[in-house]
Amino acid sequence: MHLLREHAYANSPFYRRFHKGREDRPLDELPVLSNSLLMEHFDEIVTDPLVRLADVEDHVASLRGLELFGGQIEGSALERTE
């Protein structure tokens, strides 16, 4: 878990702000990330600069089965939540 958190802090501007001053706190002491906050700050949260909300939404809208997003990330038409 420590490596995952380090990766998030190093690669996500959102998590650097969201957990500022709490980087070494246990998980149960960190603020909860709501779905609405996740969607509002999606592009700052993801740690892969090639993954952007608009592109993900376009990809999901065009899914017909199991397909790769950006040739790397598998997506499924069954995963849509509208």
N, C-alpha and C positions, 0 to 999 in steps of 0.2 A: 504494500500500500504506500509505503514511503516513496518508492520510485515513481509511482503513478502520480502522486501529489507533486513531486519535484518537477515532473514533466509538465503538468498542468500549469504550475507557477511560471515555468520557463517559457512556455509557448502560448499561454492564453492571457491576454491583457485583462479580461474579465475576472479570472480567478485571482490574479495578483491584487486587484481592487477588492473583490468580494471577500477574500480571506486575509486582507492586510491586517497585520498584527496578531493573526491567529494561525500562522503557518505551522506551528509546532503543537497546536491544540489537538486533542483527540477528536475523531470524527463526530461524536455525539455533541460536541461543543461548537461545531461549525454551523453557520446559518443554512437553512434549508433552501434549496434552489427550486422554485416553483416552475411549473410548465410555462406559465405566461412569461416569467423572467427569462427562462431558457430561450423561448422563441423571440423575445424582444432583443436579446443580446447574442443570438446564435453565432453570427460571424465573428464575434470576439471570444466566444467560448470554445469553439472547435480549435484543435491544435494543429490541424492540417490546413495550410493556407489555400489548398486547392478545393476545399469543401466550403461552399457558400450556400446560404439558405435558398436564394433564388434558383441556383442550379439544382439543388436537391429537390425543390418543389417541382421544377420542370421535369426532372427525371421521374419522379414518383407519378406525376400526372400522365406520363407516357408509358408506364409499365404495362406489360401484357403478361408477364410471367416472372421467372427469376432472371434478372438481368444485372449486369455490373454497372455501378456508377463510377464514371471516370476510369473504367477498365480495371478497377481494383476492389470496390466495395460492393458486395452483393445486396441487392434489394429485391423485394417481392411485392407484387401487386396486393398480396394479402396483408401487408404491413401498413397499408394506408389507414390513416385515422382522420376522418372528416367530420 
